[in-house]
Amino acid sequence: MHFTTAIFDMDGTLFDTERIALDCWQAAFREYGVHVPRSDLEMVIGVDSKGTREFLNRFTPAGTGFDDLVQHARASRKEYLEKHGLPMKPGVAELLTLLRERGVKIGLATATRTEQTLQNLGTANITEYFQAVIGGDQVERGKPHPDIYLKALAELGAVPDEAIALEDSDHGIRAAFTAGLRVIHVPDIKRIDEKTRGMVHRQYATLLELRDEIAA
């Protein structure tokens, strides 16, 4: 598999944070006496903050500000990470190291806000690997629109035909595929349907499995 550029999603791909996010959202809603099924919360995996707000607003009880829920969720997340640390997915360090050794351009395209993204990368001590970091607040339309991948390609000075995207969710897969990249699917929580599966170039159980194949 030849490529000169690799663009990563972050949550669910680099970091095992989607589970934490779901737990924190459930806890936030419980504070206001609302039970939101986990299957419903999974719908916002890979969605930017605007889309998340629009979807989750339907569960917000009358008289409650959505920003209050956000603050509860963020506080829960902060407490968890302070206690347990930021969980990295298997093979992240090994794959990033190999790609840099091979001279591959490395970018990040995530629905998460840029400030939080850079904080996560710094906490994990992997910021130096990325030549372009595009957060969801840098584009008008988030995933599944292709804008964030097109911006990442432009900043890297790369072309879609020479690039791969590493994604865990349907929204990210569609965004990368529409932008013309070959999509590497590394499943996390959210299952993808058959139409989305048809957009996947290859699938690996972990990033370590991909790294081992490239190194072979």
Secondary structure by P-SEA (a helix, b strand, c coil): ccccbbbbbccccccccaaaaaaaaaaaaaaacbbbbcccccccccccaaaaaaaacccccccccaaaaaaaaaaaaaaaaaacccccccaaaaaaaaaaaabbbbbbbccccaaaaaaaaaaacccccccccccccccccccccaaaaaaaaaaaccccccbbbbbccaaaaaaaaaaccbbbbbcccccccaaaaaacccccccaaaaaaaaac
